[in-house]
Amino acid sequence: MSSFRSFSQTIQIRLLLMFMAKLTTMMVIPYLIIYFSAKLGVITSGFMLIAVIMASVAGAMIGGPAADRFGRKKLILLFESIIIISYLGAALSNGSWGTSALATFLFFLMAQFSTGAVNPIYQALILDCSQPNERQEIYTYSYWLGNISVAIGSLLGAMLFNKFLFFLLLSVACTSLVAVIVTIFFIQETMPRKTELRHTSKKLACRKNLAKRLGERGFLTFCFASLLVVAMEEQLTNYLGIRFVQEIQKGEGVLILLSTEASGIEMLGLLKVENTVLVILFTLGIAKWTKKWSPYVTLLGGVLLFFIGYITLSISTTPFILIIGMFIASIGEVLYMPIKQTMLATIVPDHARSTYMSWYQIALLLGVCSAGAFLVISHWLSFTTMTFLFCLIGLGSVILFYRFIQNMDEERKDNRFRQEV
């Protein structure tokens, strides 16, 4: 596996900025829903959460296509500047001189719109500055660094949020300020020029044709399969989390050989910690170990293990079995995640990278929203029926990824035939 230093300067900068941004935002975002619930009530905060997701979707719909038309650098500077203003405003709304939950929400809404807009642009930037043979390793490092930043940020946020919210919000603004300064001086415009695209070789033209047709035939399949994966993953902090709290009573042993005991909410926290630790420890090692495997086998095997693990979580409330289930799900996640991102990169046409990435991001956000729908219907369905639905989701995702892989093989065979003719 290549070292981090072997990547281009732009890729290295982007990964480090991503690490900083995730670390600071994770000190704030997971705890804001609690903040709004305490200040404005549970029902109001629920509608606020929906508004935040809609703002992210709107941002993705605007930012992606705009970057394919006007370029990456200008829009990165624009949206990062809006994020700076938003978090500065949110910080000033929570100073020692007084607090305003409504003003905080409005600034946060503006920040999430800009974040939704800039994320697909950053993803397109990585594609612009990388070669196909190194993207799997880039996404592996991105996934690994992202999980480390989430772990550190969540831990710091849990300790500091209540007493130092002003400074935490200020730190997010400072991170975006660093991103603006670095982008101005060290990042060049990376959008492929029309003249360059027009004079590409026949081989590259065939690849573009492949990407275009896969975008028409396979891109939606890929997005929907990914949506189902996210919908399942979000169950841990929604339906499954609530079920653990209701059914796991304090006094149940976590491990057979230890006397450690846990309640439902403690069990949920333990499973999240287990997932994060396993991802951090095993991502780079498993990526090196599976490098010679077929990417198709790695993707399908990883997705299958992921769903087996989560279905195990939905079947049992025995702590020891839950730990085993999360172990299986985490290994599956480590296997499929970098491969999935790499395959996504292969089907995105050069001239519309930001646009395609924005629609992919929207699909993931819809997956997050669908978790709420499962939480609602769980009031009328038994846990056996819910587990059956999760099995259908898992089966559907595996089938869709398999169909997507078949499409890729068919298109490549057709492409080779055209080249020979």
Secondary structure as GFF3:
##gff-version 3
##sequence-region A 1 421
A	DSSP	three_ten_helix	4	6	.	.	.	ID=ss1
A	DSSP	alpha_helix	9	25	.	.	.	ID=ss2
A	DSSP	alpha_helix	29	40	.	.	.	ID=ss3
A	DSSP	alpha_helix	42	70	.	.	.	ID=ss4
A	DSSP	alpha_helix	72	92	.	.	.	ID=ss5
A	DSSP	beta_strand	94	95	.	.	.	ID=ss6
A	DSSP	beta_strand	98	99	.	.	.	ID=ss7
A	DSSP	alpha_helix	101	128	.	.	.	ID=ss8
A	DSSP	three_ten_helix	132	134	.	.	.	ID=ss9
A	DSSP	alpha_helix	135	186	.	.	.	ID=ss10
A	DSSP	alpha_helix	194	198	.	.	.	ID=ss11
A	DSSP	alpha_helix	202	217	.	.	.	ID=ss12
A	DSSP	alpha_helix	219	233	.	.	.	ID=ss13
A	DSSP	three_ten_helix	234	237	.	.	.	ID=ss14
A	DSSP	alpha_helix	239	247	.	.	.	ID=ss15
A	DSSP	beta_strand	252	253	.	.	.	ID=ss16
A	DSSP	beta_strand	261	262	.	.	.	ID=ss17
A	DSSP	alpha_helix	264	289	.	.	.	ID=ss18
A	DSSP	alpha_helix	295	315	.	.	.	ID=ss19
A	DSSP	alpha_helix	319	347	.	.	.	ID=ss20
A	DSSP	three_ten_helix	350	352	.	.	.	ID=ss21
A	DSSP	alpha_helix	353	377	.	.	.	ID=ss22
A	DSSP	alpha_helix	383	420	.	.	.	ID=ss23
###
